Amino acid sequence: MSLKITIISDINSWINQYLPNLFNLLVAQGHQVKGLHQVAEITPGDIVFYLSCGQIASEAVLSRNRHNLVVHESALPQGRGWSPLTWQILEGKNKIPIVLFEAEANVDSGKIYLQDHLVFDGTELIDELRAAQAQKTIELCQQFVAKYPSVVQQGQDQVGTPTFYPRRRPQDSQMNVDKTIREQFNLLRDGDNDSYPATFDIAGHTYILKISIFSQSE
């Protein structure tokens, strides 16, 4: 069964370096696959995967395809909103749910089709966190396509009271100079050295603190 599939992501998203893997896998399976960066350019088809896409699709856009799918790193409806993986790492969590669900006009509210977990040991930096996120995202997208259309019948409504994560701001990466590095390691490892590095203020000056792995103990 050949499907018309669109993969859409924001043009500057970190996930773009991983998406050719998903694109090539789906093409090799005989599907017609298109990659886009603008929601307005979505054309009629079977499936759209919205991956690291901060744009909101209108009902008119959603209606162009049978299924509009999002991968999100939280136990929906808890943790709707922005950067759920980032916020949960800052909360000290190392086992984080990841779900594939149907996009609806009401953001992050659709039926959940597939779910899994990301498991970390607490030492990974942002590049490693993202690599694991991308790998699991691709796996869930592949699973949906492989199990389609029967997977749709397994969809489950979200149950519970929604909670929401806000968009991450520069001040959310600010360290407390009176706390230890150990106490703030999750903030350091969760920081993007280019986009939102850790910062701290001393004597009226703001300093940037970047992190990388120098060596790993055996």
N, C-alpha and C positions, 0 to 999 in steps of 0.2 A: 504494500500500500504506500504509494508515493504521496507525500504531504508538501504543501506550500508553507514554508516556515520562515519567519522573520526573526532575526536577533537584533535587538536594539539596546544601545548603551549610550551614555553621555560621551561626547567626543573626547573629553580629557580624562575619562575614568581610568583608574589603575587596572581595571579588569580587561581592558582592550588587548593587552599582550597575551591573554590566555584564550580569548574567544576564537582565534583561528583553529584551535584544537577541536572545539565543539562544532564549528562550521565544517571542517574537513570530515569529521566523523559522520555527521548527518548526510553530507553529500555522498560519501562512500556507501551509505545505506540506501541511496537512490532517491533522496528527498531534494526538492527544489528549495534552496536556502539563500536568503538575502540578508546582508548586514546593513544596518542603518544607524544614524546618530540623531535623527530628528523624528519625533513622534508624528508630526504632521505628514511625513512622507510614507507612512505605513499604507500598504495597498491591500486589497482583499486577498484572503487566503485561509489557511486552516489554523495555524498556531503562531502567536507572537510571544517570544521570550523577552521580557523586560529585565535586563541584568545590569545592576548598578546604574539605573536610569532614574534621575531625579525629576524628570518631566512628568506632568500629570496628563494622562490621556482622557479626552472627553468621551462621553457616551457614544458620540458619532464615530470617533476613531475606534473605540472598542468594538463597535458593531461590525467593523470591516472583516473581522476574523472570528472563527468559531470559538477559539480559546485565547485568552490573554493571560500569560502566566508570569508570576513574579517569584523569585527565590528570596527568602527573608530569614535572617538569623535570630529568631526568637520563638517562644512558644505562644504563638498568636492565640487569642487576641492580646495577650500581654506583650509589651514591647513593640507595639506599632510605631511607625515613624522613622526617624533618621538614624543611620549608623548603629544598628542594634548590636553588632559584634563589638564595636568600639566601646560602647557604654557598658556592656557586660564584662569585658576585660577589666575596665576601670572598677567595676564592682567586685572584682576578685574571682570571677567564675572561670573555670577551665573546661567545663562540659556545657556546650551551648547548643540548643536546638536549632535546626535549620529546616525550613519547610518550603514546599512548592505549592502555590495556591493561585486561585483564579482572581485576576484583577477586576475590581468593580469600581463604579464611580465614587463610592464611599471608600476612601483609601485604606488598603490593608484589611479588608473585611470579607473577602471571598472565601469560597470553599477550599479546604486544604486537601490536596490529592496525595502528596508524598511528604514524609518527614524522616529526619535522621538527626545525627548529632556531630558536632565538631568537638574533638577532644584534644586538649593541649596539656603540656606539662608545666606551664607557668614560666618558661624561659624564652619562648618565641618572641621575636621582634616583629614589627609590622609587616615586613616582607614575607616572613614565614606564615604569619596569621592570614595574610591575603592569599598566599599560594594554597593553603589548606582550604580556605573559603572558596576559591575558584575551582579547585578540584572537585569539591563536594557539589558545588553548583552545577558543574558540567555533568556529574554523575546523575543528579536528579533530573536534569533536562533530558538526558539520554533515556533514563528509566521511563519518563512520561511518554516519550515518543515510542519506545519499544513496546509499552503496554497499552498504547492507544488503539482503539477507543475505550476498552474495558476499564481502564484506570479512572475514567470519568465517573463511572458508577460507584467507585469507592470514595468519592469526595465526601468530606465531613464538614459540617457547619462549625464555625468557631464558637466555642462555649466559654462563657465567663465574662467578667468585666474588663473592658479594654484599658490598657495603660499605654502611655505614649512617651517616646524618647524625642527630645528636641534636636534640632540641627546643631552639630558641634561648632563651637565658637573658639577663637584664639584664646580667650581667657580660661577655657576648659583645659588647656594644656599648661597652665601656670602652676609651678611647684611652690611648696612652702619651704623657705630656707631654714626653718626651725625644725623640720622633720628629717628623718634619715632617708638615704637613698633606698634602703630596703622597704621602708614604709611607702615609698612612692614609686616603686619599681614598675608597677602596672601602668602608671602614667607615662613613664619613660618608654617602656617597650611598646606602648600603644601609639606613640607619637610618630608622625611622618616627618622625617628630617627636612623635607622640602616644603610641604604644604602646611603642616601644623606641628612644628617642633616644640619640645618642652621649653619653657621660659621660666626665669625667676628674676625678682627685683631686689636690688641692694643699693642703698644710698641714692635713690632716685633714678637709677639706671636699670634698664631691662636687658637681661642677657639671654642668649639662646644656648640651649644645651642639646647637642645631637648625640645619638647613640648608635653604636654598631658592635658586632661581635668580633673581638680581637682573637680569642681562642676558645676552644671548648675542652673542658676537662674530660679525660677518658673515663 
